[in-house]
Amino acid sequence: MDSHRGGSVIPLDGVAGWLEIAHTHVRDTFEACIRDSLRDLFTIGEEVPAAAR
């Protein structure tokens, strides 16, 4: 990836994959920070990846 203003340039066909990776990191960080009682409030069912919708 090329650098642009200190960041990375992501090709348009790579945005969905990059967002999926970013979401995974955010979700994993969130899961690591909450207690089981709070986690239960956020659990609706099995999460379906955006690409599978």
C-alpha positions as CSV (number, residue, x, y, z in Angstrom):
1,M,0.0,0.0,0.0
2,D,1.2,3.5,-0.8
3,S,1.4,6.1,1.9
4,H,-0.8,9.2,1.7
5,R,-0.7,11.9,4.4
6,G,0.8,9.5,6.9
7,G,-1.9,6.8,6.2
8,S,-2.4,3.9,3.9
9,V,-4.2,4.0,0.5
10,I,-6.6,1.1,0.2
11,P,-7.8,0.2,-3.3
12,L,-11.6,0.3,-3.7
13,D,-11.8,-3.4,-4.2
14,G,-10.1,-3.9,-0.8
15,V,-12.3,-1.7,1.3
16,A,-14.8,-4.4,2.3
17,G,-12.1,-6.7,3.4
18,W,-10.4,-3.9,5.4
19,L,-13.6,-3.0,7.1
20,E,-14.3,-6.6,8.0
21,I,-10.8,-6.8,9.6
22,A,-11.3,-3.5,11.4
23,H,-14.7,-4.6,12.7
24,T,-13.2,-7.8,14.0
25,H,-10.6,-5.9,16.0
26,V,-13.2,-3.5,17.4
27,R,-15.5,-6.4,18.3
28,D,-12.6,-8.4,19.9
29,T,-11.5,-5.3,22.0
30,F,-15.1,-4.7,23.1
31,E,-15.6,-8.3,24.1
32,A,-12.3,-8.2,26.1
33,C,-13.5,-5.1,28.0
34,I,-17.0,-6.2,29.2
35,R,-18.3,-8.6,31.8
36,D,-20.4,-11.6,31.0
37,S,-23.6,-10.0,32.4
38,L,-23.2,-7.1,30.0
39,R,-22.2,-9.3,27.1
40,D,-25.5,-11.2,27.5
41,L,-27.4,-8.0,26.9
42,F,-25.6,-7.5,23.5
43,T,-25.9,-11.2,22.4
44,I,-28.8,-11.5,19.9
45,G,-27.7,-14.6,18.2
46,E,-24.9,-15.8,16.0
47,E,-23.3,-12.9,14.2
48,V,-23.3,-13.1,10.4
49,P,-20.4,-11.5,8.5
50,A,-21.4,-8.6,6.2
51,A,-20.2,-10.5,3.1
52,A,-22.6,-13.3,3.9
53,R,-25.7,-11.1,4.1
